[in-house]
Amino acid sequence: MATATDFLLSSITTSDDWYTYYKANAEFQLEIPWKRGAEITEDEQNAIAE
């Protein structure tokens, strides 16, 4: 089975190619650690808020 990277490196020219690319990409998502939060210091938060 082709991976998302395989399709990224090749020429995607048809709707079927795009479907296959997105289907493969959806199967290999990294987990997003939402519960960890921003992991920035109070100084960094203050700089962002300015």
C-alpha positions in Angstrom: 0.0 0.0 0.0 1.3 3.4 -0.9 1.9 5.9 1.9 1.1 9.6 2.0 4.8 10.4 1.5 4.9 8.3 -1.7 2.1 10.3 -3.1 3.6 13.6 -1.9 6.7 12.8 -3.9 4.9 11.8 -7.0 2.8 13.8 -9.4 -0.8 14.0 -8.3 -2.9 14.7 -11.3 -6.3 13.1 -10.9 -9.1 13.2 -8.4 -8.4 9.5 -7.6 -4.8 10.4 -6.9 -5.9 13.0 -4.4 -8.4 10.6 -2.8 -5.7 8.0 -2.3 -3.3 10.6 -0.9 -5.7 11.9 1.7 -6.9 8.4 2.6 -3.3 7.3 3.2 -2.6 10.5 5.1 -5.6 10.0 7.4 -4.3 6.5 8.4 -0.9 7.8 9.6 -1.6 10.7 11.8 0.6 11.6 14.7 -1.2 11.9 18.1 -1.5 15.5 19.2 -0.8 15.9 23.0 -3.6 18.4 23.6 -3.6 17.8 27.4 0.0 18.9 27.7 -0.9 22.5 27.1 1.2 25.2 25.5 4.4 24.4 27.6 5.6 28.0 27.7 6.9 30.0 30.5 5.0 32.8 32.2 7.4 35.3 30.6 6.6 33.9 27.2 2.9 34.1 27.9 3.2 37.7 28.9 5.1 38.5 25.7 2.4 36.9 23.7 -0.3 38.9 25.5 1.4 42.2 24.8 
